[in-house]
Amino acid sequence: TRFAQLIQIAAFDTSFHSQQPAISSCYPLPLALRHEGIRAYGFHGLSCQSIIRQLLALDPKAATGKLIIAHLGNGASITAVLDGISQANSMGFSTLDGVPMGTRCGHLDAGILLYLLEQGWTHQQLNQLLYKESGLLGLSGISSDMRELISEASPQASFAVDFFCRRVAQEISSFATVIGGIETLVFTGGIGEHQAIVRAKIAAHLVWLGLKLDGHANLQNKQIISLPSSTIETWVLTSNEQYELYFAAQVFGK
């Protein structure tokens, strides 16, 4: 093969979630199917590793406490972390589950797929629907880009943004149950890092959990955007997945 002298490194985006308890990774399906590898694997693991690495340098207590990482971009997922170990991720067997994304559906009643199959839909049509035509694009009928939807004045665009924000908050709230509360929330990803309006809308749904947003800091995309009186310290950090690949190459390539 070409460049045979080069070291080949495989970095799996699911590895960070491999220590999840079985109660998080298991689906309520027959044992035979579970033995075939049908389970929740979780994704955005490299992003989570990057966030934890940064928190260890910035605030070690936050990195090892009850932490929620909201990776919000064209692909989006929520991860619950306790003592630095993944406890649950909103994505599962595939990257389709969890919160709605740019063109992916997020959580969906499986009965809808059975119905569409009964209507004659093919595998190819379903694949196109779920991966390419749903999410923000499907909700708005306008765009999969959150920036365009925020700048668009139409009711469909506003609905898509509000739907996304409530679903993200809903997922964050449910993961508070998994780790017994939330001490730290980190927004990352293209939307999480740059869209103050989205962060504010999500935070508004989490006031009952004790999150108090600093509106000024949020608009300025500061690193910490919660008020000192907030029971959930809220950060905005840039995920550096490329560094995680570089780090893996340095460690395992020797």
The 8 nearest C-alpha neighbors of each residue, nearest first, counted from 0:
[[1, 3, 2, 4, 5, 7, 6, 8],
 [0, 2, 3, 4, 5, 6, 7, 8],
 [3, 1, 4, 5, 0, 6, 7, 8],
 [2, 4, 1, 5, 0, 6, 7, 8],
 [3, 5, 2, 6, 1, 7, 0, 252],
 [6, 4, 3, 2, 7, 1, 8, 252],
 [5, 7, 252, 8, 4, 3, 248, 253],
 [6, 8, 5, 9, 252, 248, 3, 4],
 [7, 9, 248, 10, 6, 252, 247, 251],
 [10, 8, 11, 7, 247, 244, 248, 12],
 [11, 9, 8, 12, 244, 247, 14, 45],
 [12, 10, 13, 14, 9, 44, 45, 15],
 [11, 13, 44, 42, 45, 43, 14, 10],
 [12, 14, 42, 11, 44, 41, 16, 15],
 [15, 13, 17, 16, 11, 12, 44, 10],
 [14, 16, 44, 13, 17, 85, 48, 12],
 [17, 15, 85, 14, 18, 19, 13, 41],
 [16, 18, 14, 19, 15, 13, 40, 85],
 [19, 17, 16, 20, 85, 84, 15, 86],
 [18, 20, 86, 17, 16, 85, 23, 21],
 [19, 21, 22, 23, 18, 86, 24, 87],
 [22, 20, 24, 23, 25, 19, 18, 38],
 [21, 23, 20, 25, 24, 19, 26, 87],
 [24, 22, 21, 20, 87, 25, 19, 86],
 [23, 25, 39, 21, 38, 22, 40, 19],
 [24, 26, 38, 21, 22, 23, 39, 27],
 [25, 27, 28, 38, 24, 39, 37, 33],
 [28, 26, 25, 29, 30, 33, 38, 22],
 [27, 29, 26, 30, 32, 33, 25, 31],
 [30, 28, 31, 32, 33, 27, 26, 34],
 [29, 31, 33, 32, 34, 28, 35, 27],
 [32, 30, 34, 33, 29, 35, 28, 36],
 [33, 31, 35, 34, 30, 29, 37, 28],
 [32, 34, 37, 30, 35, 36, 31, 38],
 [33, 35, 31, 32, 36, 30, 37, 29],
 [36, 34, 32, 33, 37, 31, 30, 38],
 [37, 35, 33, 34, 38, 32, 92, 39],
 [36, 38, 33, 35, 32, 92, 39, 34],
 [37, 39, 25, 92, 24, 36, 26, 40],
 [38, 40, 91, 92, 24, 41, 25, 37],
 [39, 41, 91, 92, 13, 38, 24, 16],
 [40, 42, 91, 90, 88, 13, 39, 16],
 [41, 43, 13, 44, 12, 90, 40, 94],
 [44, 42, 46, 45, 12, 47, 13, 76],
 [43, 45, 12, 15, 47, 42, 46, 13],
 [46, 44, 48, 47, 240, 12, 43, 49],
 [45, 47, 49, 43, 44, 240, 48, 238],
 [46, 48, 44, 50, 49, 45, 51, 43],
 [49, 47, 45, 51, 46, 50, 52, 44],
 [48, 50, 46, 52, 47, 51, 239, 238],
 [51, 49, 47, 53, 52, 48, 238, 54],
 [50, 52, 54, 48, 53, 49, 62, 55],
 [53, 51, 49, 55, 50, 54, 48, 56],
 [54, 52, 50, 56, 51, 55, 57, 49],
 [53, 55, 57, 51, 58, 62, 56, 52],
 [56, 54, 59, 52, 53, 62, 58, 57],
 [55, 57, 54, 53, 58, 59, 52, 51],
 [58, 56, 54, 55, 53, 59, 61, 62],
 [57, 59, 54, 61, 60, 55, 56, 62],
 [60, 58, 55, 62, 61, 54, 63, 56],
 [61, 59, 63, 62, 58, 64, 55, 54],
 [62, 60, 64, 59, 58, 63, 183, 54],
 [63, 61, 59, 54, 60, 55, 51, 64],
 [62, 64, 82, 83, 60, 61, 59, 81],
 [65, 63, 61, 82, 81, 62, 66, 60],
 [66, 64, 81, 182, 181, 80, 178, 183],
 [65, 67, 183, 80, 64, 184, 79, 181],
 [66, 68, 79, 184, 78, 80, 183, 185],
 [69, 67, 185, 78, 77, 184, 70, 186],
 [70, 68, 77, 186, 71, 185, 187, 76],
 [71, 69, 187, 188, 76, 75, 68, 77],
 [72, 70, 75, 188, 191, 190, 69, 187],
 [71, 73, 189, 190, 74, 188, 75, 70],
 [72, 74, 101, 100, 75, 71, 144, 102],
 [75, 73, 72, 100, 101, 71, 76, 103],
 [76, 74, 71, 72, 70, 100, 73, 98],
 [75, 77, 70, 89, 90, 69, 98, 71],
 [76, 78, 69, 89, 88, 68, 70, 171],
 [79, 77, 88, 68, 67, 87, 80, 89],
 [78, 80, 67, 87, 86, 85, 174, 66],
 [81, 79, 85, 66, 84, 86, 83, 67],
 [82, 80, 65, 83, 84, 64, 66, 178],
 [83, 81, 63, 64, 84, 80, 65, 62],
 [82, 84, 63, 81, 80, 62, 85, 51],
 [85, 83, 80, 81, 82, 86, 18, 19],
 [86, 84, 80, 16, 19, 87, 79, 81],
 [85, 87, 19, 79, 80, 84, 20, 81],
 [88, 86, 79, 23, 78, 85, 19, 89],
 [89, 87, 78, 41, 90, 77, 79, 76],
 [88, 90, 97, 77, 76, 91, 96, 78],
 [91, 89, 96, 41, 97, 88, 94, 76],
 [90, 92, 39, 41, 93, 40, 96, 89],
 [91, 93, 39, 40, 38, 37, 41, 90],
 [94, 92, 91, 95, 90, 96, 40, 41],
 [93, 95, 90, 96, 91, 42, 92, 41],
 [96, 94, 105, 93, 103, 104, 90, 97],
 [97, 95, 105, 90, 106, 94, 91, 89],
 [96, 98, 89, 105, 106, 90, 76, 99],
 [97, 99, 105, 166, 167, 106, 100, 76],
 [100, 98, 105, 134, 104, 103, 163, 97],
 [101, 99, 134, 103, 74, 73, 102, 75],
 [100, 102, 143, 73, 135, 134, 103, 136],
 [101, 103, 134, 133, 131, 132, 136, 100],
 [104, 102, 130, 134, 100, 133, 129, 101],
 [103, 105, 134, 133, 99, 129, 95, 100],
 [104, 106, 99, 96, 97, 98, 95, 103],
 [107, 105, 96, 97, 98, 104, 108, 99],
 [106, 108, 109, 105, 104, 96, 111, 110],
 [107, 109, 110, 111, 106, 112, 113, 105],
 [110, 108, 111, 112, 107, 113, 114, 106],
 [109, 111, 113, 108, 112, 114, 107, 115],
 [112, 110, 114, 109, 113, 108, 115, 107],
 [113, 111, 115, 114, 110, 109, 116, 108],
 [114, 112, 110, 116, 111, 115, 117, 109],
 [113, 115, 111, 117, 112, 116, 110, 118],
 [114, 116, 118, 112, 117, 113, 120, 111],
 [117, 115, 120, 113, 119, 118, 114, 112],
 [116, 118, 114, 115, 119, 113, 120, 112],
 [119, 117, 115, 116, 120, 114, 113, 121],
 [120, 118, 116, 117, 121, 115, 114, 124],
 [119, 121, 116, 115, 118, 124, 125, 122],
 [122, 120, 124, 123, 125, 119, 116, 126],
 [123, 121, 125, 124, 126, 120, 116, 127],
 [122, 124, 126, 121, 125, 127, 120, 128],
 [125, 123, 127, 121, 126, 122, 120, 128],
 [126, 124, 128, 122, 127, 123, 129, 121],
 [125, 127, 123, 129, 124, 128, 130, 122],
 [128, 126, 124, 131, 125, 130, 129, 123],
 [129, 127, 132, 125, 126, 131, 130, 124],
 [128, 130, 126, 103, 104, 127, 133, 131],
 [129, 131, 103, 127, 128, 102, 126, 132],
 [130, 132, 102, 127, 128, 129, 133, 103],
 [133, 131, 128, 102, 137, 130, 136, 129],
 [132, 134, 137, 102, 104, 103, 136, 129],
 [135, 133, 104, 102, 103, 99, 100, 137],
 [136, 134, 143, 101, 138, 137, 159, 139],
 [135, 137, 143, 142, 140, 139, 134, 138],
 [136, 138, 133, 134, 140, 135, 132, 139],
 [139, 137, 135, 159, 136, 140, 134, 133],
 [140, 138, 155, 141, 156, 159, 136, 137],
 [139, 141, 137, 136, 138, 142, 155, 135],
 [142, 140, 139, 136, 156, 143, 148, 155],
 [143, 141, 136, 144, 140, 139, 148, 135],
 [142, 144, 136, 101, 135, 102, 145, 141],
 [145, 143, 142, 146, 147, 101, 148, 73],
 [144, 146, 148, 147, 149, 143, 190, 160],
 [147, 145, 149, 144, 148, 150, 194, 190],
 [146, 148, 150, 145, 144, 149, 151, 142],
 [147, 149, 151, 156, 145, 150, 146, 144],
 [150, 148, 146, 151, 147, 145, 156, 157],
 [149, 151, 147, 148, 146, 152, 145, 156],
 [152, 150, 148, 149, 153, 147, 156, 157],
 [153, 151, 150, 154, 156, 157, 149, 148],
 [154, 152, 156, 155, 151, 157, 148, 158],
 [153, 155, 157, 156, 158, 152, 139, 159],
 [156, 154, 139, 158, 153, 157, 159, 138],
 [155, 157, 148, 139, 159, 153, 158, 154],
 [158, 156, 154, 160, 159, 155, 161, 153],
 [157, 159, 155, 161, 156, 160, 162, 154],
 [158, 160, 162, 156, 138, 139, 157, 161],
 [161, 159, 157, 163, 158, 162, 164, 156],
 [162, 160, 158, 164, 163, 159, 157, 165],
 [163, 161, 159, 165, 160, 164, 158, 166],
 [162, 164, 160, 166, 161, 165, 159, 167],
 [165, 163, 201, 161, 167, 166, 162, 200],
 [164, 166, 168, 162, 167, 163, 169, 161],
 [167, 165, 169, 163, 168, 164, 98, 162],
 [166, 168, 170, 164, 169, 165, 98, 163],
 [169, 167, 171, 165, 201, 170, 166, 172],
 [170, 168, 166, 172, 167, 171, 165, 173],
 [171, 169, 173, 167, 172, 168, 166, 174],
 [170, 172, 168, 174, 169, 173, 167, 175],
 [173, 171, 169, 175, 170, 174, 168, 176],
 [172, 174, 170, 175, 171, 176, 169, 177],
 [175, 173, 177, 176, 171, 172, 79, 170],
 [174, 176, 180, 172, 173, 177, 178, 179],
 [175, 177, 174, 179, 173, 178, 180, 172],
 [176, 178, 174, 175, 179, 173, 86, 79],
 [179, 177, 175, 176, 180, 65, 81, 174],
 [180, 178, 176, 175, 177, 181, 65, 174],
 [181, 179, 175, 178, 176, 65, 182, 177],
 [182, 180, 65, 175, 183, 66, 231, 67],
 [181, 183, 231, 65, 66, 232, 230, 180],
 [184, 182, 232, 66, 231, 181, 233, 61],
 [183, 185, 233, 67, 66, 68, 234, 232],
 [186, 184, 234, 68, 235, 233, 69, 67],
 [187, 185, 191, 235, 69, 234, 70, 192],
 [186, 188, 191, 70, 192, 236, 237, 235],
 [187, 189, 71, 70, 72, 191, 190, 192],
 [190, 188, 72, 192, 191, 193, 71, 187],
 [191, 189, 72, 71, 194, 193, 192, 188],
 [190, 192, 187, 186, 71, 188, 189, 193],
 [191, 193, 187, 189, 190, 188, 235, 186],
 [192, 194, 190, 191, 189, 195, 220, 188],
 [195, 193, 190, 197, 196, 191, 192, 198],
 [194, 196, 198, 197, 218, 217, 199, 193],
 [197, 195, 199, 194, 198, 200, 218, 149],
 [196, 198, 200, 199, 195, 194, 201, 164],
 [197, 199, 195, 201, 196, 200, 202, 194],
 [200, 198, 202, 196, 197, 201, 195, 203],
 [199, 201, 197, 203, 202, 198, 164, 196],
 [200, 202, 164, 198, 168, 203, 199, 204],
 [201, 203, 205, 199, 204, 200, 198, 206],
 [202, 204, 200, 201, 205, 206, 199, 210],
 [203, 205, 202, 201, 206, 168, 200, 165],
 [206, 204, 202, 208, 207, 203, 210, 168],
 [205, 207, 210, 209, 208, 203, 204, 211],
 [206, 208, 205, 209, 210, 204, 203, 211],
 [209, 207, 206, 205, 210, 230, 231, 172],
 [208, 210, 230, 206, 207, 229, 231, 211],
 [211, 209, 206, 231, 229, 208, 205, 230],
 [212, 210, 229, 225, 226, 209, 206, 213],
 [211, 213, 225, 226, 214, 224, 210, 202],
 [212, 214, 225, 226, 224, 216, 215, 217],
 [215, 213, 217, 216, 212, 218, 224, 199],
 [214, 216, 218, 217, 213, 219, 224, 212],
 [217, 215, 224, 219, 221, 213, 218, 214],
 [216, 218, 224, 214, 220, 219, 215, 195],
 [219, 217, 215, 195, 220, 216, 214, 221],
 [218, 220, 216, 217, 221, 215, 195, 214],
 [221, 219, 217, 218, 216, 222, 193, 195],
 [222, 220, 216, 219, 223, 224, 217, 235],
 [221, 223, 235, 234, 224, 236, 220, 216],
 [224, 222, 234, 221, 233, 225, 235, 216],
 [223, 225, 217, 216, 213, 233, 234, 221],
 [226, 224, 212, 213, 233, 211, 232, 223],
 [225, 227, 213, 229, 228, 211, 212, 224],
 [228, 226, 229, 225, 232, 230, 211, 213],
 [227, 229, 226, 230, 211, 225, 210, 209],
 [230, 228, 211, 210, 231, 226, 227, 209],
 [229, 231, 209, 210, 232, 228, 182, 211],
 [232, 230, 182, 210, 183, 229, 233, 181],
 [231, 233, 183, 225, 184, 182, 229, 230],
 [234, 232, 184, 225, 224, 223, 185, 183],
 [233, 235, 223, 185, 222, 224, 186, 184],
 [234, 236, 186, 222, 185, 192, 187, 223],
 [237, 235, 187, 238, 234, 186, 222, 192],
 [238, 236, 187, 239, 192, 188, 235, 50],
 [237, 239, 46, 49, 240, 50, 187, 236],
 [240, 238, 241, 242, 49, 237, 46, 243],
 [239, 241, 243, 242, 45, 46, 238, 49],
 [242, 240, 244, 243, 239, 245, 45, 246],
 [243, 241, 245, 244, 240, 239, 246, 49],
 [242, 244, 246, 240, 245, 241, 247, 45],
 [245, 243, 247, 241, 242, 246, 248, 240],
 [244, 246, 242, 248, 243, 247, 249, 241],
 [247, 245, 243, 249, 248, 244, 242, 250],
 [248, 246, 244, 250, 249, 245, 251, 243],
 [247, 249, 252, 245, 246, 251, 250, 8],
 [250, 248, 246, 247, 252, 251, 245, 253],
 [251, 249, 247, 248, 252, 246, 253, 245],
 [252, 250, 248, 253, 247, 249, 8, 246],
 [251, 253, 248, 249, 250, 6, 8, 247],
 [252, 251, 250, 249, 248, 6, 247, 8]]
